[in-house]
Protein backbone atom coordinates (compact mmCIF):
# COMPACT_ATOMS: atom_id res chain seq x y z
CA UNK A 1 0.00 0.00 0.00
CA UNK A 2 2.90 2.33 0.74
CA UNK A 3 4.34 1.70 -2.71
CA UNK A 4 0.97 2.40 -4.31
CA UNK A 5 0.65 5.65 -2.38
CA UNK A 6 4.21 6.59 -3.35
CA UNK A 7 3.52 5.84 -7.01
CA UNK A 8 0.26 7.77 -6.84
CA UNK A 9 2.08 10.71 -5.29
CA UNK A 10 4.74 10.59 -7.99
CA UNK A 11 2.04 10.41 -10.65
CA UNK A 12 0.25 13.41 -9.17
CA UNK A 13 3.52 15.35 -9.09
CA UNK A 14 4.29 14.41 -12.70
CA UNK A 15 0.77 15.40 -13.71
CA UNK A 16 1.20 18.80 -12.08
CA UNK A 17 4.56 19.28 -13.82
CA UNK A 18 2.98 18.37 -17.15
CA UNK A 19 0.17 20.85 -16.50
CA UNK A 20 2.72 23.57 -15.78
CA UNK A 21 4.66 22.76 -18.93
CA UNK A 22 1.49 22.82 -20.99
CA UNK A 23 0.56 26.18 -19.49
CA UNK A 24 4.00 27.45 -20.49
CA UNK A 25 3.56 26.13 -24.02
CA UNK A 26 0.13 27.76 -24.24
CA UNK A 27 1.53 31.08 -23.07
CA UNK A 28 4.39 30.89 -25.57
CA UNK A 29 1.96 29.95 -28.32
CA UNK A 30 -0.31 32.88 -27.49
CA UNK A 31 2.71 35.19 -27.55
CA UNK A 32 3.75 33.75 -30.91
CA UNK A 33 0.29 34.26 -32.36
CA UNK A 34 0.34 37.88 -31.19
CA UNK A 35 3.80 38.43 -32.64
CA UNK A 36 2.73 36.91 -35.94
CA UNK A 37 -0.24 39.29 -36.02
CA UNK A 38 2.16 42.19 -35.48
CA UNK A 39 4.35 40.91 -38.31
CA UNK A 40 1.33 40.84 -40.62
CA UNK A 41 0.46 44.44 -39.72
CA UNK A 42 4.06 45.51 -40.33
CA UNK A 43 4.04 43.75 -43.69
CA UNK A 44 0.85 45.61 -44.63
CA UNK A 45 2.53 48.91 -43.75
CA UNK A 46 5.59 47.96 -45.79
CA UNK A 47 3.35 47.06 -48.76
CA UNK A 48 1.68 50.47 -48.53
CA UNK A 49 5.05 52.20 -48.35
CA UNK A 50 6.35 50.12 -51.26
CA UNK A 51 3.33 51.06 -53.37
CA UNK A 52 3.88 54.74 -52.55
CA UNK A 53 7.55 54.47 -53.48
CA UNK A 54 6.69 52.76 -56.77
CA UNK A 55 4.21 55.55 -57.63
CA UNK A 56 6.80 58.24 -56.84
CA UNK A 57 9.37 56.49 -59.01
CA UNK A 58 6.96 56.40 -61.97
CA UNK A 59 6.27 60.16 -61.67
CA UNK A 60 9.99 60.90 -62.01
CA UNK A 61 10.15 59.13 -65.39
CA UNK A 62 10.34 62.50 -67.24
CA UNK A 63 13.86 63.21 -65.89
CA UNK A 64 17.17 62.66 -67.68
CA UNK A 65 18.36 59.33 -69.09
CA UNK A 66 20.46 58.64 -65.99
CA UNK A 67 17.55 59.37 -63.67
CA UNK A 68 15.36 57.18 -65.87
CA UNK A 69 17.88 54.34 -65.59
CA UNK A 70 18.07 54.82 -61.81
CA UNK A 71 14.30 54.84 -61.55
CA UNK A 72 14.14 51.61 -63.54
CA UNK A 73 16.63 49.96 -61.19
CA UNK A 74 14.78 51.23 -58.14
CA UNK A 75 11.51 49.98 -59.57
CA UNK A 76 13.01 46.54 -60.15
CA UNK A 77 14.32 46.57 -56.58
CA UNK A 78 10.91 47.57 -55.27
CA UNK A 79 9.32 44.71 -57.18
CA UNK A 80 11.82 42.32 -55.61
CA UNK A 81 11.12 43.74 -52.16
CA UNK A 82 7.38 43.42 -52.79
CA UNK A 83 7.88 39.81 -53.85
CA UNK A 84 10.03 39.17 -50.79
CA UNK A 85 7.38 40.76 -48.59
CA UNK A 86 4.73 38.55 -50.18
CA UNK A 87 6.91 35.53 -49.44
CA UNK A 88 7.43 36.65 -45.84
CA UNK A 89 3.70 37.26 -45.45
CA UNK A 90 2.94 33.78 -46.78
CA UNK A 91 5.49 32.30 -44.39
CA UNK A 92 4.00 34.36 -41.58
CA UNK A 93 0.53 33.04 -42.35
CA UNK A 94 1.83 29.47 -42.45
CA UNK A 95 3.61 30.04 -39.15
CA UNK A 96 0.37 31.42 -37.72
CA UNK A 97 -1.45 28.31 -38.84
CA UNK A 98 1.24 26.14 -37.27
CA UNK A 99 1.01 28.14 -34.07
CA UNK A 100 -2.74 27.60 -34.03
CA UNK A 101 -2.18 23.87 -34.46
CA UNK A 102 0.34 23.86 -31.60
CA UNK A 103 -2.13 25.79 -29.46
CA UNK A 104 -4.87 23.28 -30.25
CA UNK A 105 -2.55 20.41 -29.40
CA UNK A 106 -1.48 22.12 -26.17
CA UNK A 107 -5.12 22.64 -25.22
CA UNK A 108 -5.75 18.95 -25.86
CA UNK A 109 -2.77 18.00 -23.71
CA UNK A 110 -4.01 20.33 -20.99
CA UNK A 111 -7.37 18.61 -21.03
CA UNK A 112 -5.69 15.20 -20.89
CA UNK A 113 -3.53 16.36 -17.98
CA UNK A 114 -6.61 17.61 -16.14
CA UNK A 115 -8.34 14.28 -16.75
CA UNK A 116 -5.27 12.38 -15.57
CA UNK A 117 -5.01 14.56 -12.48
CA UNK A 118 -8.68 13.96 -11.70
CA UNK A 119 -8.22 10.22 -12.11
CA UNK A 120 -5.12 10.25 -9.91
CA UNK A 121 -7.00 12.19 -7.23
CA UNK A 122 -9.87 9.70 -7.34
CA UNK A 123 -7.38 6.86 -7.19
CA UNK A 124 -5.64 8.43 -4.20
CA UNK A 125 -8.98 8.98 -2.50
CA UNK A 126 -9.79 5.32 -3.08
CA UNK A 127 -6.40 4.22 -1.75
CA UNK A 128 -6.78 6.42 1.33
CA UNK A 129 -10.28 5.10 2.02
DSSP file (Angstrom, degrees, kcal/mol; ACC not computed):
  #  RESIDUE AA STRUCTURE BP1 BP2  ACC     N-H-->O    O-->H-N    N-H-->O    O-->H-N    TCO  KAPPA ALPHA  PHI   PSI    X-CA   Y-CA   Z-CA
    1    1 A X     >        0   0    0      0, 0.0     4,-2.5     0, 0.0     5,-0.2   0.000 360.0 360.0 360.0 -35.5    0.0    0.0    0.0
    2    2 A X  H  >  +     0   0    0      1,-0.2     4,-2.5     2,-0.2     5,-0.2   0.902 360.0  49.5 -65.8 -39.7    2.9    2.3    0.7
    3    3 A X  H  > S+     0   0    0      2,-0.2     4,-2.9     1,-0.2    -1,-0.2   0.902 110.4  50.4 -65.5 -39.4    4.3    1.7   -2.7
    4    4 A X  H  > S+     0   0    0      2,-0.2     4,-2.8     1,-0.2    -2,-0.2   0.925 111.8  47.3 -63.6 -44.6    1.0    2.4   -4.3
    5    5 A X  H  X S+     0   0    0     -4,-2.5     4,-2.5     2,-0.2    -2,-0.2   0.905 112.6  50.1 -63.4 -40.1    0.6    5.7   -2.4
    6    6 A X  H  X S+     0   0    0     -4,-2.5     4,-2.6     2,-0.2    -2,-0.2   0.931 112.6  46.2 -63.6 -45.7    4.2    6.6   -3.3
    7    7 A X  H  X S+     0   0    0     -4,-2.9     4,-2.6     2,-0.2    -2,-0.2   0.899 112.6  50.7 -63.7 -39.9    3.5    5.8   -7.0
    8    8 A X  H  X S+     0   0    0     -4,-2.8     4,-2.5     2,-0.2    -2,-0.2   0.899 110.6  49.4 -64.1 -39.7    0.3    7.8   -6.8
    9    9 A X  H  X S+     0   0    0     -4,-2.5     4,-2.4     2,-0.2    -2,-0.2   0.919 111.7  48.2 -65.0 -43.1    2.1   10.7   -5.3
   10   10 A X  H  X S+     0   0    0     -4,-2.6     4,-2.8     1,-0.2    -2,-0.2   0.901 111.5  50.7 -63.7 -40.1    4.7   10.6   -8.0
   11   11 A X  H  X S+     0   0    0     -4,-2.6     4,-2.6     2,-0.2    -2,-0.2   0.914 110.1  49.3 -63.8 -42.5    2.0   10.4  -10.7
   12   12 A X  H  X S+     0   0    0     -4,-2.5     4,-2.3     2,-0.2    -2,-0.2   0.909 112.1  48.6 -62.7 -41.7    0.2   13.4   -9.2
   13   13 A X  H  X S+     0   0    0     -4,-2.4     4,-2.4     2,-0.2    -2,-0.2   0.929 112.5  47.8 -64.4 -44.4    3.5   15.3   -9.1
   14   14 A X  H  X S+     0   0    0     -4,-2.8     4,-2.6     1,-0.2    -2,-0.2   0.891 110.4  52.8 -63.2 -39.0    4.3   14.4  -12.7
   15   15 A X  H  X S+     0   0    0     -4,-2.6     4,-2.5     2,-0.2    -1,-0.2   0.919 109.4  48.4 -62.6 -43.2    0.8   15.4  -13.7
   16   16 A X  H  X S+     0   0    0     -4,-2.3     4,-2.3     2,-0.2    -2,-0.2   0.906 111.2  50.3 -63.7 -41.5    1.2   18.8  -12.1
   17   17 A X  H  X S+     0   0    0     -4,-2.4     4,-2.5     2,-0.2    -2,-0.2   0.910 110.5  49.7 -63.4 -41.2    4.6   19.3  -13.8
   18   18 A X  H  X S+     0   0    0     -4,-2.6     4,-2.8     1,-0.2    -2,-0.2   0.921 109.5  51.8 -62.4 -43.2    3.0   18.4  -17.2
   19   19 A X  H  X S+     0   0    0     -4,-2.5     4,-2.4     1,-0.2    -2,-0.2   0.905 110.4  48.6 -59.9 -41.5    0.2   20.8  -16.5
   20   20 A X  H  X S+     0   0    0     -4,-2.3     4,-2.2     2,-0.2    -1,-0.2   0.908 111.8  48.9 -66.0 -41.3    2.7   23.6  -15.8
   21   21 A X  H  X S+     0   0    0     -4,-2.5     4,-2.4     2,-0.2    -2,-0.2   0.904 111.1  50.0 -65.2 -40.0    4.7   22.8  -18.9
   22   22 A X  H  X S+     0   0    0     -4,-2.8     4,-2.9     2,-0.2    -2,-0.2   0.913 108.7  52.2 -63.9 -41.9    1.5   22.8  -21.0
   23   23 A X  H  X S+     0   0    0     -4,-2.4     4,-2.4     1,-0.2    -1,-0.2   0.905 109.9  49.8 -60.8 -39.9    0.6   26.2  -19.5
   24   24 A X  H  X S+     0   0    0     -4,-2.2     4,-2.6     2,-0.2    -2,-0.2   0.910 110.8  48.9 -63.8 -42.1    4.0   27.5  -20.5
   25   25 A X  H  X S+     0   0    0     -4,-2.4     4,-2.7     2,-0.2    -2,-0.2   0.912 111.0  50.6 -63.5 -42.3    3.6   26.1  -24.0
   26   26 A X  H  X S+     0   0    0     -4,-2.9     4,-2.7     2,-0.2    -2,-0.2   0.916 111.0  48.4 -62.6 -42.2    0.1   27.8  -24.2
   27   27 A X  H  X S+     0   0    0     -4,-2.4     4,-2.4     2,-0.2    -2,-0.2   0.931 113.0  47.3 -64.3 -44.2    1.5   31.1  -23.1
   28   28 A X  H  X S+     0   0    0     -4,-2.6     4,-2.5     2,-0.2    -2,-0.2   0.894 112.3  50.8 -63.7 -38.9    4.4   30.9  -25.6
   29   29 A X  H  X S+     0   0    0     -4,-2.7     4,-2.7     2,-0.2    -2,-0.2   0.926 109.6  49.5 -64.4 -44.5    2.0   30.0  -28.3
   30   30 A X  H  X S+     0   0    0     -4,-2.7     4,-2.2     1,-0.2    -2,-0.2   0.905 111.6  49.4 -61.1 -40.6   -0.3   32.9  -27.5
   31   31 A X  H  X S+     0   0    0     -4,-2.4     4,-2.6     2,-0.2    -1,-0.2   0.909 110.9  50.4 -63.6 -41.1    2.7   35.2  -27.5
   32   32 A X  H  X S+     0   0    0     -4,-2.5     4,-2.7     2,-0.2    -2,-0.2   0.912 108.8  51.0 -63.2 -42.8    3.8   33.7  -30.9
   33   33 A X  H  X S+     0   0    0     -4,-2.7     4,-2.0     1,-0.2    -1,-0.2   0.917 111.7  48.1 -61.6 -42.6    0.3   34.3  -32.4
   34   34 A X  H  X S+     0   0    0     -4,-2.2     4,-2.0     2,-0.2    -2,-0.2   0.914 111.9  49.1 -63.1 -42.7    0.3   37.9  -31.2
   35   35 A X  H  X S+     0   0    0     -4,-2.6     4,-2.3     1,-0.2    -2,-0.2   0.894 109.3  52.2 -64.7 -39.0    3.8   38.4  -32.6
   36   36 A X  H  X S+     0   0    0     -4,-2.7     4,-2.3     2,-0.2    -1,-0.2   0.891 107.5  52.7 -64.6 -38.6    2.7   36.9  -35.9
   37   37 A X  H  X S+     0   0    0     -4,-2.0     4,-2.0     1,-0.2    -1,-0.2   0.906 109.1  49.7 -61.1 -41.1   -0.2   39.3  -36.0
   38   38 A X  H  X S+     0   0    0     -4,-2.0     4,-2.4     2,-0.2    -2,-0.2   0.887 108.4  53.1 -64.6 -38.5    2.2   42.2  -35.5
   39   39 A X  H  X S+     0   0    0     -4,-2.3     4,-2.6     1,-0.2    -2,-0.2   0.921 107.7  51.4 -61.9 -43.5    4.4   40.9  -38.3
   40   40 A X  H  X S+     0   0    0     -4,-2.3     4,-2.1     1,-0.2    -1,-0.2   0.906 110.2  48.6 -60.2 -42.0    1.3   40.8  -40.6
   41   41 A X  H  X S+     0   0    0     -4,-2.0     4,-2.1     2,-0.2    -1,-0.2   0.905 111.5  49.7 -65.1 -40.6    0.5   44.4  -39.7
   42   42 A X  H  X S+     0   0    0     -4,-2.4     4,-2.6     1,-0.2    -2,-0.2   0.902 109.1  52.0 -64.1 -40.4    4.1   45.5  -40.3
   43   43 A X  H  X S+     0   0    0     -4,-2.6     4,-2.6     2,-0.2    -1,-0.2   0.899 107.5  52.6 -63.1 -40.2    4.0   43.7  -43.7
   44   44 A X  H  X S+     0   0    0     -4,-2.1     4,-2.2     2,-0.2    -1,-0.2   0.917 110.1  48.4 -60.8 -42.5    0.8   45.6  -44.6
   45   45 A X  H  X S+     0   0    0     -4,-2.1     4,-2.6     1,-0.2    -2,-0.2   0.914 111.1  50.1 -63.3 -42.3    2.5   48.9  -43.8
   46   46 A X  H  X S+     0   0    0     -4,-2.6     4,-3.0     1,-0.2    -2,-0.2   0.897 108.8  52.5 -64.1 -39.7    5.6   48.0  -45.8
   47   47 A X  H  X S+     0   0    0     -4,-2.6     4,-2.4     2,-0.2    -1,-0.2   0.914 110.3  48.3 -61.2 -42.3    3.4   47.1  -48.8
   48   48 A X  H  X S+     0   0    0     -4,-2.2     4,-2.1     2,-0.2    -2,-0.2   0.928 113.5  46.7 -63.1 -45.0    1.7   50.5  -48.5
   49   49 A X  H  X S+     0   0    0     -4,-2.6     4,-2.6     1,-0.2    -2,-0.2   0.911 111.7  51.6 -63.2 -42.5    5.1   52.2  -48.3
   50   50 A X  H  X S+     0   0    0     -4,-3.0     4,-2.6     1,-0.2    -2,-0.2   0.899 109.2  50.0 -61.9 -40.7    6.3   50.1  -51.3
   51   51 A X  H  X S+     0   0    0     -4,-2.4     4,-2.1     2,-0.2    -1,-0.2   0.896 111.2  49.4 -64.9 -39.4    3.3   51.1  -53.4
   52   52 A X  H  X S+     0   0    0     -4,-2.1     4,-2.3     2,-0.2    -2,-0.2   0.908 111.2  49.3 -65.0 -42.4    3.9   54.7  -52.6
   53   53 A X  H  X S+     0   0    0     -4,-2.6     4,-2.4     1,-0.2    -2,-0.2   0.922 109.6  51.5 -62.8 -44.1    7.5   54.5  -53.5
   54   54 A X  H  X S+     0   0    0     -4,-2.6     4,-1.9     1,-0.2    -1,-0.2   0.899 110.2  49.5 -61.3 -40.2    6.7   52.8  -56.8
   55   55 A X  H  X S+     0   0    0     -4,-2.1     4,-1.7     1,-0.2    -1,-0.2   0.909 110.8  49.8 -65.1 -41.9    4.2   55.6  -57.6
   56   56 A X  H  X S+     0   0    0     -4,-2.3     4,-1.0     1,-0.2    -2,-0.2   0.885 109.0  52.6 -64.6 -37.8    6.8   58.2  -56.8
   57   57 A X  H  < S+     0   0    0     -4,-2.4     3,-0.5     1,-0.2    -1,-0.2   0.896 107.4  51.7 -64.8 -40.4    9.4   56.5  -59.0
   58   58 A X  H >< S+     0   0    0     -4,-1.9     3,-1.5     1,-0.2    -1,-0.2   0.873 104.9  56.4 -65.0 -36.7    7.0   56.4  -62.0
   59   59 A X  H >< S+     0   0    0     -4,-1.7     3,-0.6     1,-0.3    -1,-0.2   0.768 101.3  57.9 -66.2 -25.2    6.3   60.2  -61.7
   60   60 A X  G >< S+     0   0    0     -4,-1.0     3,-1.7    -3,-0.5    -1,-0.3   0.342  73.5 105.1 -86.9   8.1   10.0   60.9  -62.0
   61   61 A X  G <   +     0   0    0     -3,-1.5    -1,-0.2     1,-0.3    -2,-0.1   0.622  66.5  68.9 -64.9 -13.2   10.1   59.1  -65.4
   62   62 A X  G <  S+     0   0    0     -3,-0.6    -1,-0.3    -4,-0.1    -2,-0.1   0.453  82.4  98.6 -84.8  -0.4   10.3   62.5  -67.2
   63   63 A X  S <  S-     0   0    0     -3,-1.7     5,-0.1     1,-0.2    -3,-0.0   0.004  86.2 -56.9 -77.8-172.9   13.9   63.2  -65.9
   64   64 A X     >  -     0   0    0      1,-0.1     4,-2.8     3,-0.1     5,-0.2   0.033  55.6 -97.8 -61.9 171.5   17.2   62.7  -67.7
   65   65 A X  H  > S+     0   0    0      1,-0.2     4,-2.5     2,-0.2     5,-0.2   0.881 124.7  50.6 -61.4 -39.9   18.4   59.3  -69.1
   66   66 A X  H  > S+     0   0    0      2,-0.2     4,-2.5     1,-0.2    -1,-0.2   0.918 111.7  46.7 -65.3 -42.9   20.5   58.6  -66.0
   67   67 A X  H  > S+     0   0    0      2,-0.2     4,-2.9     1,-0.2    -2,-0.2   0.907 111.5  52.7 -64.8 -39.9   17.6   59.4  -63.7
   68   68 A X  H  X S+     0   0    0     -4,-2.8     4,-2.3     2,-0.2    -2,-0.2   0.914 110.1  47.6 -60.6 -43.0   15.4   57.2  -65.9
   69   69 A X  H  X S+     0   0    0     -4,-2.5     4,-2.3     2,-0.2    -2,-0.2   0.916 112.9  48.8 -63.7 -42.6   17.9   54.3  -65.6
   70   70 A X  H  X S+     0   0    0     -4,-2.5     4,-2.7     1,-0.2    -2,-0.2   0.896 110.3  51.1 -63.6 -40.5   18.1   54.8  -61.8
   71   71 A X  H  X S+     0   0    0     -4,-2.9     4,-2.9     2,-0.2    -1,-0.2   0.910 108.5  52.3 -63.1 -41.5   14.3   54.8  -61.5
   72   72 A X  H  X S+     0   0    0     -4,-2.3     4,-2.5     2,-0.2    -2,-0.2   0.932 111.4  46.3 -60.5 -45.7   14.1   51.6  -63.5
   73   73 A X  H  X S+     0   0    0     -4,-2.3     4,-2.5     1,-0.2    -2,-0.2   0.910 113.2  49.0 -63.6 -42.0   16.6   50.0  -61.2
   74   74 A X  H  X S+     0   0    0     -4,-2.7     4,-2.7     2,-0.2    -1,-0.2   0.899 110.3  51.7 -64.3 -39.2   14.8   51.2  -58.1
   75   75 A X  H  X S+     0   0    0     -4,-2.9     4,-2.5     2,-0.2    -2,-0.2   0.921 109.6  48.9 -62.9 -43.5   11.5   50.0  -59.6
   76   76 A X  H  X S+     0   0    0     -4,-2.5     4,-2.1     1,-0.2    -1,-0.2   0.912 111.9  49.8 -62.1 -41.1   13.0   46.5  -60.1
   77   77 A X  H  X S+     0   0    0     -4,-2.5     4,-2.7     1,-0.2    -2,-0.2   0.900 109.4  51.3 -63.4 -40.3   14.3   46.6  -56.6
   78   78 A X  H  X S+     0   0    0     -4,-2.7     4,-3.0     2,-0.2    -2,-0.2   0.901 108.2  51.9 -63.6 -40.5   10.9   47.6  -55.3
   79   79 A X  H  X S+     0   0    0     -4,-2.5     4,-2.5     2,-0.2    -1,-0.2   0.908 110.6  48.4 -61.2 -40.8    9.3   44.7  -57.2
   80   80 A X  H  X S+     0   0    0     -4,-2.1     4,-2.9     2,-0.2    -2,-0.2   0.922 112.1  48.4 -65.6 -42.8   11.8   42.3  -55.6
   81   81 A X  H  X S+     0   0    0     -4,-2.7     4,-3.0     2,-0.2    -2,-0.2   0.924 111.2  50.7 -61.6 -43.7   11.1   43.7  -52.2
   82   82 A X  H  X S+     0   0    0     -4,-3.0     4,-2.4     2,-0.2    -2,-0.2   0.909 111.8  47.5 -60.8 -42.0    7.4   43.4  -52.8
   83   83 A X  H  X S+     0   0    0     -4,-2.5     4,-2.4     2,-0.2    -2,-0.2   0.922 112.5  49.2 -64.3 -43.5    7.9   39.8  -53.9
   84   84 A X  H  X S+     0   0    0     -4,-2.9     4,-2.7     1,-0.2    -2,-0.2   0.905 110.6  50.7 -62.0 -40.7   10.0   39.2  -50.8
   85   85 A X  H  X S+     0   0    0     -4,-3.0     4,-3.0     2,-0.2    -1,-0.2   0.911 108.9  51.4 -63.5 -41.7    7.4   40.8  -48.6
   86   86 A X  H  X S+     0   0    0     -4,-2.4     4,-2.5     2,-0.2    -1,-0.2   0.905 111.1  48.4 -61.1 -40.7    4.7   38.6  -50.2
   87   87 A X  H  X S+     0   0    0     -4,-2.4     4,-2.6     2,-0.2    -2,-0.2   0.916 112.3  48.0 -65.1 -42.8    6.9   35.5  -49.4
   88   88 A X  H  X S+     0   0    0     -4,-2.7     4,-2.9     2,-0.2    -2,-0.2   0.911 111.4  50.9 -64.0 -41.9    7.4   36.7  -45.8
   89   89 A X  H  X S+     0   0    0     -4,-3.0     4,-2.7     2,-0.2    -2,-0.2   0.925 110.3  49.0 -61.4 -44.4    3.7   37.3  -45.4
   90   90 A X  H  X S+     0   0    0     -4,-2.5     4,-2.5     1,-0.2    -2,-0.2   0.933 113.0  47.2 -61.3 -44.7    2.9   33.8  -46.8
   91   91 A X  H  X S+     0   0    0     -4,-2.6     4,-2.7     1,-0.2    -2,-0.2   0.899 110.9  52.7 -61.9 -40.1    5.5   32.3  -44.4
   92   92 A X  H  X S+     0   0    0     -4,-2.9     4,-2.5     2,-0.2    -2,-0.2   0.908 109.5  48.2 -61.9 -42.9    4.0   34.4  -41.6
   93   93 A X  H  X S+     0   0    0     -4,-2.7     4,-2.3     2,-0.2    -2,-0.2   0.908 112.2  48.9 -65.0 -41.4    0.5   33.0  -42.3
   94   94 A X  H  X S+     0   0    0     -4,-2.5     4,-2.4     2,-0.2    -2,-0.2   0.902 111.3  49.9 -64.4 -39.9    1.8   29.5  -42.5
   95   95 A X  H  X S+     0   0    0     -4,-2.7     4,-2.9     2,-0.2    -2,-0.2   0.902 109.1  52.6 -64.3 -40.0    3.6   30.0  -39.2
   96   96 A X  H  X S+     0   0    0     -4,-2.5     4,-2.3     2,-0.2    -2,-0.2   0.904 109.3  48.9 -60.8 -41.4    0.4   31.4  -37.7
   97   97 A X  H  X S+     0   0    0     -4,-2.3     4,-2.1     2,-0.2    -2,-0.2   0.908 111.9  49.0 -65.2 -40.7   -1.5   28.3  -38.8
   98   98 A X  H  X S+     0   0    0     -4,-2.4     4,-2.6     2,-0.2    -2,-0.2   0.910 109.8  51.8 -64.0 -41.2    1.2   26.1  -37.3
   99   99 A X  H  X S+     0   0    0     -4,-2.9     4,-2.6     1,-0.2    -2,-0.2   0.895 108.4  51.3 -62.6 -39.4    1.0   28.1  -34.1
  100  100 A X  H  X S+     0   0    0     -4,-2.3     4,-2.5     2,-0.2    -1,-0.2   0.897 110.0  49.7 -63.5 -39.2   -2.7   27.6  -34.0
  101  101 A X  H  X S+     0   0    0     -4,-2.1     4,-2.5     2,-0.2    -2,-0.2   0.909 111.2  48.7 -65.9 -41.0   -2.2   23.9  -34.5
  102  102 A X  H  X S+     0   0    0     -4,-2.6     4,-2.9     2,-0.2    -2,-0.2   0.909 111.2  50.8 -63.4 -41.1    0.3   23.9  -31.6
  103  103 A X  H  X S+     0   0    0     -4,-2.6     4,-2.6     2,-0.2    -2,-0.2   0.920 110.3  49.0 -62.9 -43.4   -2.1   25.8  -29.5
  104  104 A X  H  X S+     0   0    0     -4,-2.5     4,-2.2     2,-0.2    -2,-0.2   0.920 113.0  47.4 -61.9 -43.6   -4.9   23.3  -30.3
  105  105 A X  H  X S+     0   0    0     -4,-2.5     4,-2.6     2,-0.2    -2,-0.2   0.910 111.5  50.7 -63.9 -41.7   -2.5   20.4  -29.4
  106  106 A X  H  X S+     0   0    0     -4,-2.9     4,-2.5     2,-0.2    -2,-0.2   0.896 109.2  51.1 -63.7 -40.0   -1.5   22.1  -26.2
  107  107 A X  H  X S+     0   0    0     -4,-2.6     4,-2.3     2,-0.2    -1,-0.2   0.913 110.2  50.0 -62.7 -41.4   -5.1   22.6  -25.2
  108  108 A X  H  X S+     0   0    0     -4,-2.2     4,-2.4     1,-0.2    -2,-0.2   0.914 111.1  48.4 -62.2 -43.2   -5.7   18.9  -25.9
  109  109 A X  H  X S+     0   0    0     -4,-2.6     4,-2.8     2,-0.2    -2,-0.2   0.881 109.2  53.8 -64.0 -37.8   -2.8   18.0  -23.7
  110  110 A X  H  X S+     0   0    0     -4,-2.5     4,-2.4     2,-0.2    -2,-0.2   0.912 109.1  48.0 -62.3 -42.7   -4.0   20.3  -21.0
  111  111 A X  H  X S+     0   0    0     -4,-2.3     4,-2.4     2,-0.2    -2,-0.2   0.910 112.2  49.3 -65.0 -41.2   -7.4   18.6  -21.0
  112  112 A X  H  X S+     0   0    0     -4,-2.4     4,-2.9     2,-0.2    -2,-0.2   0.906 110.6  50.6 -63.3 -40.9   -5.7   15.2  -20.9
  113  113 A X  H  X S+     0   0    0     -4,-2.8     4,-2.8     2,-0.2    -2,-0.2   0.903 110.2  49.6 -63.8 -40.7   -3.5   16.4  -18.0
  114  114 A X  H  X S+     0   0    0     -4,-2.4     4,-2.4     2,-0.2    -2,-0.2   0.909 112.2  48.0 -64.5 -41.3   -6.6   17.6  -16.1
  115  115 A X  H  X S+     0   0    0     -4,-2.4     4,-2.5     2,-0.2    -2,-0.2   0.925 112.9  48.3 -63.6 -44.6   -8.3   14.3  -16.7
  116  116 A X  H  X S+     0   0    0     -4,-2.9     4,-2.7     1,-0.2    -2,-0.2   0.914 111.2  50.3 -61.9 -43.3   -5.3   12.4  -15.6
  117  117 A X  H  X S+     0   0    0     -4,-2.8     4,-2.6     1,-0.2    -1,-0.2   0.912 110.6  49.7 -63.0 -41.7   -5.0   14.6  -12.5
  118  118 A X  H  X S+     0   0    0     -4,-2.4     4,-2.3     2,-0.2    -1,-0.2   0.912 112.1  47.9 -62.6 -42.5   -8.7   14.0  -11.7
  119  119 A X  H  X S+     0   0    0     -4,-2.5     4,-2.6     2,-0.2    -2,-0.2   0.896 111.4  50.1 -66.2 -39.6   -8.2   10.2  -12.1
  120  120 A X  H  X S+     0   0    0     -4,-2.7     4,-3.1     2,-0.2    -2,-0.2   0.914 110.3  50.5 -64.3 -42.0   -5.1   10.2   -9.9
  121  121 A X  H  X S+     0   0    0     -4,-2.6     4,-2.4     2,-0.2    -2,-0.2   0.906 111.9  47.0 -63.8 -41.2   -7.0   12.2   -7.2
  122  122 A X  H  X S+     0   0    0     -4,-2.3     4,-2.4     2,-0.2    -1,-0.2   0.904 112.6  50.3 -65.4 -39.6   -9.9    9.7   -7.3
  123  123 A X  H  X S+     0   0    0     -4,-2.6     4,-2.5     2,-0.2    -2,-0.2   0.936 111.4  47.7 -62.4 -46.4   -7.4    6.9   -7.2
  124  124 A X  H  X S+     0   0    0     -4,-3.1     4,-2.7     1,-0.2    -2,-0.2   0.893 110.6  51.9 -62.2 -39.9   -5.6    8.4   -4.2
  125  125 A X  H  X S+     0   0    0     -4,-2.4     4,-1.4     1,-0.2    -1,-0.2   0.904 111.3  47.8 -63.1 -39.7   -9.0    9.0   -2.5
  126  126 A X  H  < S+     0   0    0     -4,-2.4    -2,-0.2     2,-0.2    -1,-0.2   0.884 112.3  48.7 -67.1 -38.5   -9.8    5.3   -3.1
  127  127 A X  H  < S+     0   0    0     -4,-2.5    -2,-0.2     1,-0.2    -1,-0.2   0.891 112.3  48.8 -67.8 -39.3   -6.4    4.2   -1.7
  128  128 A X  H  <        0   0    0     -4,-2.7    -1,-0.2     1,-0.2    -2,-0.2   0.776 360.0 360.0 -71.4 -26.1   -6.8    6.4    1.3
  129  129 A X     <        0   0    0     -4,-1.4    -1,-0.2    -5,-0.2    -2,-0.2   0.479 360.0 360.0 -78.2 360.0  -10.3    5.1    2.0
